[in-house]
Amino acid sequence: MDSRQLRMPGYMLYCVLVATLGSFTNGWTIGSPNVPGEITHNCPNGNAHIHDPRLPDCLPMDTTLWGFAVSSFCVGALIAGFFGGSLQTKLGRKLSIRVNTIPWIIGGILMGSAVDNAQFIIGRLIAGFSCGFGSVCIPTYIGETSTIRARGAMGTCHQFLIVIGILLASVIGLPTANVPWWRLNYAIVGIPAIIQFFLSFTIVESPRWLISQNRIDEARHALARLRGKRANIEGEFYEIVEAQLGTAAASSVVHNSSAAAMTTKQNNGGITQGAQREHDEEDALHPGGLNDVDGVSPTSEEMTDHVTHQEALNIFQVFKDPLIRHITCLVLFLHFTQQWIGMNAVIFYSTIIFNEAFDQSMSQYMTIATMGVNFVATLFSVLLIDRMGRRPLLLLAEFGCTIFSMLLVIGYRFNIPALLVVSVFLYVASFAIGIGPIPWMITSELSPTYANSSMSGLATAMNWSMNFVIGLVFPLIFQRIAGYTFCIFIGVGIVAMIVTYTLLPETKNRSIETIFRNMNKSKRSRLAPEHLATGPQIEEPKRDPVTQQLEHGS
């Protein structure tokens, strides 16, 4: 079976789950102060050593300092995210995931054993390094190793595991919100990191990164493991090599595998008509991209001596190429929107709503219920994203967040507690079904391998910096205009819907290479003067060598 038609091979799913252990740890870092936060910085005994002579009962902080301590991990994430792209290019995706576990382990130890405020803040800052670098390398790894037809669900798993981490950290926080057990909730962050460190030895490197390093044979072996023994990887492998090293190199690579392709044709009955028709439609959008070559192909070692290799772009070079600049700006806008559409502000405001509507104990349970809604909605996103597509789901989420922000303003203006509570839950559900997961996964889908690391680094830096800014600015704005603050988020939501509808391409069921080719073709068509008079000329679609061989053998 053609690997481009596979959905969810077992080993690929395993590799994704190992990678998303980092996403879970990221979520735990975010959620660990939610419930035991009060006892952490404001316990009755203060910094007295009552329960343990070696450690203070808690770490007394005023509201401002505690707010900085909690959000300090965003600073670490911002720094690591900004430099994480270039580091990921040097280390590779697999080694980056392994190295990324170390700050979580160190940070967990420092927070769990904190004897003063400075040690706790430093531990949280260090843990933030892993949150930022993980936000670069985990979605990239998932995007580059997943099958075309399951890439959406696999990519959404990054956000899904973050949500699970936040939820479990809050649930575990209920019995540990006391002296001295609050320390355990912060130290636990190191446990999944240790597990991921050792399991990372059992996963393969990204085939796309290996090809970018001219390690062709290793890339073929990695892709074959990811797709399974029964899959014919030649067509998919051709597309990946052709996008990075050129048509001649790709043709040379697959030429030796023609016999294998013929065997697969005989065993599996060829490519289905529906799959071939979809492949033809995609080829029609980027004519002239694939050419066959005659003669005996060179070995992989000889071939790498004369391929056209695209060097990785740094964070400044991505703004020089018009198409890459367009994609980068679009990705940065999506990450900006993820923060400025107001999810963190709604969560902050919900605590005020719950405290006013319920007693303290019930308010804690309502907060956890909000995270439960986040969990369920994100699960729906995993199930729907490869069926509905990215654009419809994102538009639906942006529309929902805008509408329910309006209802929050109305509920505040006319003092309707029931409307406020319902609007919070429905806002969280709208956010989780699209705006939460899609910006992370679509970053790797839109960017070619040579620009992926820098683009991911910039996107991560944008996301975490805006997260930090919202945390600082929202309480000040809310203090001035209270519930009317959500008018800002209504405006952001309206702009986001316009940008998503007009500029964001659909990436469902398309390879990363096909997505970029189609965007490049579309941009050239708009810029070419002759197309204004004659319209775009679509040539007879050409097949890649593997498809040609299958046709000749039928």
BELCOR-V530908 format. One record per residue. RES is the residue in three letters. OMEGA is omega in whole degrees, 0 to 359 (* if undefined). D_FIRST is the distance of its C-alpha to the first C-alpha in Angstrom with 1 decimal. Layout:
# BELCOR-V530908
res: {RES;RES}
omega: {OMEGA;OMEGA}
d_first: {D_FIRST;D_FIRST}
This chain:
# BELCOR-V530908
res: {MET;ASP;SER;ARG;GLN;LEU;ARG;MET;PRO;GLY;TYR;MET;LEU;TYR;CYS;VAL;LEU;VAL;ALA;THR;LEU;GLY;SER;PHE;THR;ASN;GLY;TRP;THR;ILE;GLY;SER;PRO;ASN;VAL;PRO;GLY;GLU;ILE;THR;HIS;ASN;CYS;PRO;ASN;GLY;ASN;ALA;HIS;ILE;HIS;ASP;PRO;ARG;LEU;PRO;ASP;CYS;LEU;PRO;MET;ASP;THR;THR;LEU;TRP;GLY;PHE;ALA;VAL;SER;SER;PHE;CYS;VAL;GLY;ALA;LEU;ILE;ALA;GLY;PHE;PHE;GLY;GLY;SER;LEU;GLN;THR;LYS;LEU;GLY;ARG;LYS;LEU;SER;ILE;ARG;VAL;ASN;THR;ILE;PRO;TRP;ILE;ILE;GLY;GLY;ILE;LEU;MET;GLY;SER;ALA;VAL;ASP;ASN;ALA;GLN;PHE;ILE;ILE;GLY;ARG;LEU;ILE;ALA;GLY;PHE;SER;CYS;GLY;PHE;GLY;SER;VAL;CYS;ILE;PRO;THR;TYR;ILE;GLY;GLU;THR;SER;THR;ILE;ARG;ALA;ARG;GLY;ALA;MET;GLY;THR;CYS;HIS;GLN;PHE;LEU;ILE;VAL;ILE;GLY;ILE;LEU;LEU;ALA;SER;VAL;ILE;GLY;LEU;PRO;THR;ALA;ASN;VAL;PRO;TRP;TRP;ARG;LEU;ASN;TYR;ALA;ILE;VAL;GLY;ILE;PRO;ALA;ILE;ILE;GLN;PHE;PHE;LEU;SER;PHE;THR;ILE;VAL;GLU;SER;PRO;ARG;TRP;LEU;ILE;SER;GLN;ASN;ARG;ILE;ASP;GLU;ALA;ARG;HIS;ALA;LEU;ALA;ARG;LEU;ARG;GLY;LYS;ARG;ALA;ASN;ILE;GLU;GLY;GLU;PHE;TYR;GLU;ILE;VAL;GLU;ALA;GLN;LEU;GLY;THR;ALA;ALA;ALA;SER;SER;VAL;VAL;HIS;ASN;SER;SER;ALA;ALA;ALA;MET;THR;THR;LYS;GLN;ASN;ASN;GLY;GLY;ILE;THR;GLN;GLY;ALA;GLN;ARG;GLU;HIS;ASP;GLU;GLU;ASP;ALA;LEU;HIS;PRO;GLY;GLY;LEU;ASN;ASP;VAL;ASP;GLY;VAL;SER;PRO;THR;SER;GLU;GLU;MET;THR;ASP;HIS;VAL;THR;HIS;GLN;GLU;ALA;LEU;ASN;ILE;PHE;GLN;VAL;PHE;LYS;ASP;PRO;LEU;ILE;ARG;HIS;ILE;THR;CYS;LEU;VAL;LEU;PHE;LEU;HIS;PHE;THR;GLN;GLN;TRP;ILE;GLY;MET;ASN;ALA;VAL;ILE;PHE;TYR;SER;THR;ILE;ILE;PHE;ASN;GLU;ALA;PHE;ASP;GLN;SER;MET;SER;GLN;TYR;MET;THR;ILE;ALA;THR;MET;GLY;VAL;ASN;PHE;VAL;ALA;THR;LEU;PHE;SER;VAL;LEU;LEU;ILE;ASP;ARG;MET;GLY;ARG;ARG;PRO;LEU;LEU;LEU;LEU;ALA;GLU;PHE;GLY;CYS;THR;ILE;PHE;SER;MET;LEU;LEU;VAL;ILE;GLY;TYR;ARG;PHE;ASN;ILE;PRO;ALA;LEU;LEU;VAL;VAL;SER;VAL;PHE;LEU;TYR;VAL;ALA;SER;PHE;ALA;ILE;GLY;ILE;GLY;PRO;ILE;PRO;TRP;MET;ILE;THR;SER;GLU;LEU;SER;PRO;THR;TYR;ALA;ASN;SER;SER;MET;SER;GLY;LEU;ALA;THR;ALA;MET;ASN;TRP;SER;MET;ASN;PHE;VAL;ILE;GLY;LEU;VAL;PHE;PRO;LEU;ILE;PHE;GLN;ARG;ILE;ALA;GLY;TYR;THR;PHE;CYS;ILE;PHE;ILE;GLY;VAL;GLY;ILE;VAL;ALA;MET;ILE;VAL;THR;TYR;THR;LEU;LEU;PRO;GLU;THR;LYS;ASN;ARG;SER;ILE;GLU;THR;ILE;PHE;ARG;ASN;MET;ASN;LYS;SER;LYS;ARG;SER;ARG;LEU;ALA;PRO;GLU;HIS;LEU;ALA;THR;GLY;PRO;GLN;ILE;GLU;GLU;PRO;LYS;ARG;ASP;PRO;VAL;THR;GLN;GLN;LEU;GLU;HIS;GLY;SER}
omega: {178;184;179;179;179;178;188;176;186;184;176;178;178;180;178;180;176;179;184;166;176;177;177;180;174;179;179;178;180;189;186;179;189;184;181;183;182;180;180;186;185;180;185;185;180;182;175;182;184;184;181;182;182;187;175;180;175;184;185;177;172;186;181;182;178;177;177;180;181;184;182;179;177;178;177;180;179;181;182;179;183;181;185;181;180;178;178;178;182;185;190;185;184;180;177;179;180;180;184;180;189;178;177;180;180;180;179;178;181;180;182;182;186;177;177;183;183;181;179;181;179;178;179;177;180;176;177;177;179;178;181;181;176;177;176;192;183;177;178;180;180;181;184;182;184;173;182;188;178;185;179;180;180;179;179;179;177;179;181;179;173;180;178;178;178;182;181;177;179;179;178;180;180;178;182;180;178;178;4;191;177;181;182;184;178;182;183;183;181;185;177;178;178;178;180;180;183;179;180;176;184;180;181;175;177;178;181;177;179;178;179;176;182;177;192;183;177;180;179;181;180;180;179;178;181;185;177;186;186;185;172;187;191;180;179;180;177;182;182;180;182;181;185;188;177;184;181;179;181;179;178;182;185;186;181;184;182;180;179;179;179;179;178;178;183;185;189;178;176;177;181;181;180;180;180;179;178;179;178;181;179;179;181;180;179;185;173;185;187;180;177;178;180;176;181;182;175;175;180;181;180;183;183;179;185;178;174;187;179;179;179;180;174;187;177;183;181;179;181;178;185;183;180;177;179;180;181;180;178;179;179;178;179;179;174;180;181;179;188;172;163;182;181;178;179;178;178;182;182;178;177;179;182;179;179;184;184;174;188;181;180;179;178;180;177;176;178;177;176;178;175;175;177;180;183;181;178;176;176;178;178;184;189;195;178;175;181;186;185;185;180;181;179;177;178;180;180;178;180;180;180;181;185;169;176;180;175;177;180;179;177;185;184;175;180;185;182;178;179;181;180;181;177;181;183;174;181;179;180;179;187;185;182;187;178;186;193;179;180;185;186;176;180;179;184;188;173;186;185;178;189;186;180;180;179;178;178;180;179;178;178;185;184;177;178;174;180;180;178;180;180;190;187;179;179;178;182;179;181;189;174;187;178;176;184;173;176;183;174;178;178;180;180;178;181;178;180;181;180;183;187;190;187;178;174;183;182;175;174;176;178;181;179;179;182;178;181;177;179;179;181;181;178;181;180;184;185;183;184;180;179;183;189;185;182;180;179;182;174;183;179;181;171;186;181;179;178;182;178;180;181;183;184;*}
d_first: {0.0;3.8;6.1;8.5;7.3;7.7;11.3;13.1;12.1;15.3;16.5;16.1;18.1;20.6;21.1;21.8;24.2;26.0;26.5;27.8;30.4;32.2;31.9;33.5;36.3;36.8;37.4;39.8;41.7;42.1;43.1;45.3;48.5;48.1;50.0;51.9;52.9;56.4;57.3;56.0;58.5;61.1;62.1;65.7;66.5;65.1;64.7;66.9;65.7;66.3;63.3;62.5;65.1;62.5;60.7;62.1;61.4;59.8;59.7;62.1;61.0;62.2;59.8;59.3;58.6;56.2;54.3;53.9;52.9;50.2;48.9;49.4;45.8;44.9;46.9;45.0;41.7;42.9;43.9;40.8;38.6;40.5;40.2;36.8;34.8;36.3;36.2;32.5;32.0;34.1;32.9;29.2;27.4;27.2;30.8;32.0;30.8;32.6;35.8;35.8;36.6;39.9;42.0;41.0;42.3;45.5;46.0;45.7;48.3;50.7;50.5;50.8;53.8;55.4;59.2;59.8;58.3;57.4;55.3;53.4;52.8;51.7;49.3;47.8;47.7;45.8;43.3;42.8;41.6;38.6;38.1;38.1;36.1;33.5;33.3;32.2;29.8;28.1;26.8;25.9;23.9;22.0;21.3;20.1;17.8;16.3;13.0;13.9;13.8;15.8;18.0;20.9;21.1;20.8;23.4;25.7;25.7;28.1;30.7;30.0;30.9;33.9;35.1;34.7;36.7;39.4;39.7;39.9;42.4;44.5;44.3;45.2;47.9;49.8;51.0;51.3;53.4;56.6;58.4;57.0;53.5;52.6;51.9;49.0;47.1;47.1;46.5;43.4;41.4;41.2;39.6;36.0;36.4;37.2;34.3;31.9;33.6;32.7;29.2;28.4;28.5;25.4;23.1;21.6;22.9;21.4;19.3;21.1;24.4;23.8;23.0;26.2;28.0;26.7;25.1;22.0;21.1;21.5;19.4;16.4;17.1;17.5;14.2;12.4;14.5;13.9;10.1;10.2;10.0;6.7;5.0;5.6;8.6;10.6;10.7;11.6;13.8;15.5;16.4;17.9;19.9;21.0;22.4;24.5;25.3;25.3;23.5;25.0;23.8;20.2;20.2;21.8;19.3;16.2;18.4;18.4;14.6;14.6;14.6;11.6;9.7;11.4;10.6;6.8;8.1;10.4;8.5;5.9;8.5;7.5;7.3;9.5;13.1;13.7;11.2;12.6;16.1;15.8;14.8;17.7;20.0;19.4;20.0;23.2;24.6;24.5;25.3;25.8;23.7;21.4;22.9;21.9;24.4;25.7;26.9;26.0;24.4;26.5;25.5;24.5;28.1;29.6;27.2;28.4;31.9;31.6;29.0;30.2;29.9;30.7;33.0;32.7;35.1;37.9;39.2;41.6;39.3;36.9;39.8;40.5;37.4;37.8;34.1;33.7;37.1;36.1;33.0;35.1;37.8;35.5;33.9;37.5;38.6;35.9;37.0;40.6;40.1;38.5;41.8;44.3;43.2;45.0;43.0;45.1;48.2;47.4;46.8;50.2;51.9;50.5;52.4;55.6;54.8;54.0;57.1;59.3;57.8;57.5;59.2;57.8;56.0;54.3;53.5;51.4;49.4;48.9;47.6;45.0;44.2;43.5;40.9;39.5;39.0;37.3;34.9;34.1;33.6;31.3;29.2;29.0;27.9;25.0;24.0;24.8;23.8;20.2;21.5;24.8;24.1;26.3;29.2;30.1;30.1;32.1;34.5;35.0;35.8;38.2;39.9;40.3;41.8;44.2;45.4;45.9;47.7;50.0;50.6;51.5;54.1;55.5;55.6;57.4;59.8;60.9;60.5;58.1;56.6;54.3;52.7;52.3;50.6;48.2;47.5;46.6;44.0;42.4;42.5;40.7;38.0;37.6;37.3;34.8;32.3;31.9;34.4;34.0;30.3;29.2;31.4;30.0;26.3;26.8;28.7;25.7;23.6;26.3;27.4;25.9;25.7;29.1;30.9;29.1;31.5;34.7;33.5;32.5;35.9;37.8;36.1;36.8;40.4;40.8;39.5;41.6;44.7;44.7;44.3;47.4;49.3;48.7;49.9;53.1;53.8;52.9;55.7;58.2;57.2;57.0;60.5;61.8;60.2;58.5;56.1;56.4;54.2;51.2;52.2;50.8;47.4;47.6;48.1;45.2;42.9;44.1;43.4;40.0;39.0;40.2;38.3;35.1;35.3;36.4;34.6;31.5;28.2;25.4;22.4;20.2;16.5;17.3;16.7;20.0;20.3;19.9;22.5;24.9;24.5;25.2;28.2;29.5;29.3;31.0;33.7;34.4;34.7;37.3;39.2;39.3;42.7;41.6;39.1;42.1;43.5;40.6;37.7;34.4;33.1;29.4;28.4;25.9;22.5;20.9;17.3;16.1;16.1;12.4;12.4;15.7;14.6;11.9;14.9;17.3;15.5;15.3}
